[in-house]
């Protein structure tokens, strides 16, 4: 089986297409189910962020896999295949691994070095485990991607190459002014209570905003975020929760609005923003940051006087000319090393079931020969029988040790996949035995992943 990734991002597609191609939580689940029902794939995972939609799968046929997965991605995104195809990129095997590790390090983000992508990769892995769509390959891949991303942030200064999308967005709203000075004393409305909205609320609180109002469709989530913001010994910001029906009213009081929900339609229309501006006498401006994909705030707000809107498209344009830190080169070297190590480990793991089957066959041969010897020499006492058995086993172990160690080393090198086939052919190993060992390995890996998932409190 082989790793395949098909996707589109801010680097390959305009924001208008990304906006329409975004997947709702239900659509992601249905997409994964349909991918596994398709013939070419045995594992699948979907990585979605505000600026990318990517489908990862373990497939047995490259061309059939590309065709089937592209069709399914188009069907569930609601964008026609003919329209979507020009913006899709395809990565296979080591290139697919390289792509995900690059993404995990923040090198493929609009704001280079941003760390929030690690949380999104973790969520993708957890979802694949909960839905049982991620098997051994994708579990290994995404867990290693998380480790590579953490290594890049701990061993280099990649964090200096850019800021989080929230911080970068606020800097764009501040238009060159110090963010702390700009937000000081202002009132903020945060729409949504997910990870991005929570990050925005925390960033605003640390920057010194006077008040934060959180609106969310699920009241308990908004109240939970407010409770965190109001914790004793925190930033001292005043925070309160409201339901979504109060957004228009709160809009008339807010100086800063940050929105990031999972809604499929607009949360704030241009008419609502215009009404909020007009309801207050005097020279007033509302600064709006839309971090949602698809967009939460009507793009027509750009044309309103008294409103300043920064959205994903604006951030993409602004970040295109952002300076790249020298640390980026160091991260690229880390990625290259980790891709090589991951490939070697996967190739070595591919031959392990064959080696185990070979040793099992050798153990059976020893057992049968000892049994035959006991029939021919019934006078052997227990000590003699034990000594002969141990000697024969030592001979077999010594004969197999060097070739099995060497074949694992060779299998870890590029092009080493054929050594498993050669070993099976030379020793006439039963393919069913090898397959049984592989299934046992996968079952054990699934059990470990289930334990990890429970430990994280997700089950």
Residue pairs with C-beta under 8 A, 6 or more apart in sequence:
1 42
1 43
1 58
1 59
1 60
1 137
2 58
2 59
2 60
2 62
2 92
2 93
3 56
3 57
3 58
3 92
3 93
3 96
3 97
3 137
3 141
4 56
4 57
4 58
4 59
4 62
4 65
4 66
4 69
4 90
4 91
4 92
4 96
5 54
5 55
5 56
5 57
5 90
5 91
5 92
5 96
5 99
5 100
6 54
6 55
6 66
6 69
6 70
6 73
6 88
6 89
6 90
7 47
7 52
7 53
7 54
7 55
7 88
7 89
8 17
8 18
8 21
8 52
8 53
8 54
8 84
8 87
8 88
8 89
9 18
9 51
9 52
9 53
9 54
9 89
9 108
10 18
10 51
10 52
10 110
10 312
10 316
11 108
12 87
12 88
12 89
13 21
13 87
14 87
15 311
15 312
15 313
15 316
17 79
17 83
17 84
17 87
18 51
18 52
18 53
18 293
18 312
19 293
19 294
19 295
19 312
20 77
20 78
20 79
20 294
21 53
21 77
21 78
21 79
21 84
22 48
22 53
22 77
22 293
22 294
23 31
23 46
23 48
23 53
23 76
23 77
24 262
24 264
25 262
27 76
27 77
28 46
28 48
28 76
28 127
29 131
30 76
31 44
31 46
31 55
31 72
31 73
31 76
32 44
32 45
32 46
32 128
32 131
32 133
33 131
33 133
34 72
34 75
34 76
35 41
35 44
35 55
35 57
35 68
35 69
35 72
35 133
36 42
36 43
36 44
36 133
38 68
38 69
38 72
39 64
39 68
40 57
40 59
40 60
40 61
40 64
40 65
40 68
40 69
41 57
41 58
41 59
41 65
41 68
41 69
42 58
42 59
42 60
42 135
43 57
43 58
43 128
43 133
43 134
43 135
43 137
43 138
44 55
44 56
44 57
44 58
44 128
44 133
44 134
44 138
45 55
45 56
45 57
45 124
45 125
45 127
45 128
45 133
45 134
45 138
45 142
46 53
46 54
46 55
46 56
46 124
46 127
47 53
47 54
47 56
47 100
47 103
47 120
47 121
47 124
48 54
48 120
48 124
49 117
49 120
49 293
50 165
50 196
50 260
50 291
50 292
50 293
50 312
51 109
51 110
51 293
51 312
51 316
52 103
52 108
53 73
53 77
55 69
55 72
55 73
56 96
56 100
56 138
56 141
57 65
57 69
58 135
58 137
58 138
59 65
59 69
62 92
66 90
70 81
70 84
70 85
70 88
71 81
73 84
73 88
74 80
74 81
74 84
74 85
75 81
77 84
91 98
91 99
94 339
94 343
97 141
97 339
97 342
97 343
98 335
98 336
98 339
99 108
100 121
100 141
100 142
100 145
101 144
101 145
101 148
101 149
101 335
101 338
101 339
101 342
102 108
102 335
103 109
103 117
103 121
103 145
104 117
104 118
104 121
104 145
104 146
104 148
104 149
104 152
105 113
105 148
105 149
105 152
105 153
105 158
105 331
105 334
105 335
106 112
106 113
106 114
106 115
106 117
106 149
106 152
106 153
106 158
106 161
106 162
107 113
107 158
107 328
107 331
107 332
107 335
109 117
109 162
109 165
110 165
110 168
110 312
110 315
110 316
110 319
111 162
111 163
111 164
111 165
111 168
111 315
111 319
111 322
112 158
112 161
112 162
112 319
112 322
112 324
112 325
112 328
113 153
113 158
113 159
113 160
113 161
113 162
113 163
113 325
113 327
113 328
114 162
114 163
114 164
114 165
114 168
115 149
115 153
115 159
115 164
116 164
116 165
116 195
116 196
116 199
117 149
118 146
118 149
118 150
119 195
120 195
121 142
121 145
121 146
121 149
122 146
124 142
125 134
125 138
125 139
125 142
125 143
125 146
126 453
126 456
126 458
128 134
128 138
128 139
128 142
129 139
129 449
129 450
129 452
129 453
129 458
130 453
130 458
130 459
134 142
134 449
135 442
135 445
135 446
136 441
136 442
136 445
136 446
137 346
139 445
139 449
140 342
140 345
140 346
141 342
144 338
144 342
148 334
148 335
148 338
151 334
151 338
152 158
152 331
152 334
152 335
153 159
155 330
155 334
156 327
156 330
156 331
156 334
157 325
157 327
158 325
158 327
158 328
158 330
158 331
160 325
160 327
161 323
161 324
161 325
161 327
161 328
162 168
162 319
162 322
163 171
164 199
164 203
165 196
165 291
165 315
166 196
166 199
166 200
166 203
166 258
166 289
166 291
167 179
167 203
168 315
168 318
168 319
169 258
169 289
169 291
169 310
169 315
170 179
170 182
170 183
170 203
170 204
170 207
170 289
171 179
172 310
172 314
172 315
172 318
173 182
173 256
173 287
173 289
173 308
173 310
174 182
174 183
175 308
179 207
180 207
180 208
183 204
183 207
183 208
183 209
183 256
184 207
184 208
184 209
184 210
185 208
185 209
185 210
186 209
186 210
186 255
186 256
187 209
187 210
187 211
187 212
187 213
187 253
187 254
187 255
187 256
188 201
188 204
188 209
188 211
188 212
188 213
188 254
188 255
188 256
188 257
188 258
189 212
189 213
189 215
189 247
189 250
189 251
189 253
189 254
189 256
189 257
189 258
190 197
190 200
190 201
190 204
190 212
190 213
190 214
190 215
190 257
190 258
190 259
191 197
191 215
191 216
191 244
191 247
191 257
191 258
191 259
191 260
191 261
191 267
191 268
191 296
192 215
192 216
192 259
192 260
192 261
192 262
192 292
192 296
193 214
193 216
193 218
193 221
193 222
193 224
193 225
194 221
194 260
194 261
194 262
196 260
196 291
197 214
197 216
197 225
197 258
197 259
197 260
197 261
197 291
198 225
198 228
200 258
200 260
200 289
200 291
201 212
201 214
201 225
201 229
201 239
201 258
202 229
204 212
204 237
204 256
204 258
205 212
205 229
205 234
205 235
205 237
205 239
206 235
208 235
209 237
209 256
210 237
210 238
211 237
211 238
211 239
211 240
212 226
212 229
212 237
212 238
212 239
212 240
213 239
213 240
213 241
213 242
213 250
213 253
213 254
214 222
214 225
214 226
214 229
214 239
214 240
214 241
214 242
215 222
215 241
215 242
215 243
215 244
215 246
215 247
215 250
216 222
216 225
216 241
216 243
216 244
216 261
217 243
217 244
217 261
219 241
219 243
222 241
222 242
222 243
223 241
225 239
225 241
226 239
226 240
226 241
228 234
229 235
229 237
229 239
230 237
230 238
230 239
242 250
247 267
247 268
247 272
248 272
248 275
248 276
251 257
251 268
251 272
251 273
251 276
251 286
252 276
252 279
252 280
254 276
254 286
255 285
255 286
255 287
256 286
256 287
256 288
256 289
257 268
257 286
257 287
257 288
257 289
257 297
258 288
258 289
258 291
259 267
259 268
259 288
259 289
259 290
259 291
259 292
259 296
259 297
260 290
260 291
260 292
260 296
261 267
261 292
261 296
262 292
263 292
263 294
263 296
264 294
266 295
266 296
266 297
266 298
267 292
267 296
267 297
268 288
268 296
268 297
268 298
268 301
269 298
270 298
270 300
270 301
270 303
270 304
273 286
273 288
273 297
273 298
273 301
273 304
273 307
274 304
274 307
276 286
277 284
277 285
277 286
277 304
277 305
277 306
277 307
284 306
285 306
285 307
285 308
286 306
286 307
286 308
287 307
287 308
287 310
288 297
288 301
288 307
288 308
288 309
288 310
289 309
289 310
289 311
290 296
290 297
290 309
290 310
290 311
290 312
291 311
291 312
292 312
293 312
295 311
295 312
297 309
297 311
299 309
299 311
301 307
301 309
302 309
343 414
344 412
344 413
345 412
347 411
347 412
347 413
347 416
347 417
348 408
348 409
348 411
348 412
350 411
350 417
350 420
351 407
351 408
351 411
351 416
351 419
351 420
351 423
352 408
352 437
352 441
353 434
353 435
353 437
353 438
353 441
354 420
354 423
354 424
354 429
354 434
355 404
355 407
355 408
355 423
356 437
357 424
357 429
357 430
357 433
357 434
357 437
358 400
358 404
358 423
358 427
358 429
359 400
359 404
360 433
360 437
361 427
361 429
361 433
362 396
362 400
363 396
365 396
366 389
366 392
366 393
366 396
369 392
370 385
370 388
370 389
370 392
373 380
373 388
374 380
374 385
380 388
407 419
407 423
410 416
410 419
411 417
411 419
411 420
423 429
424 431
424 434
450 459
453 459
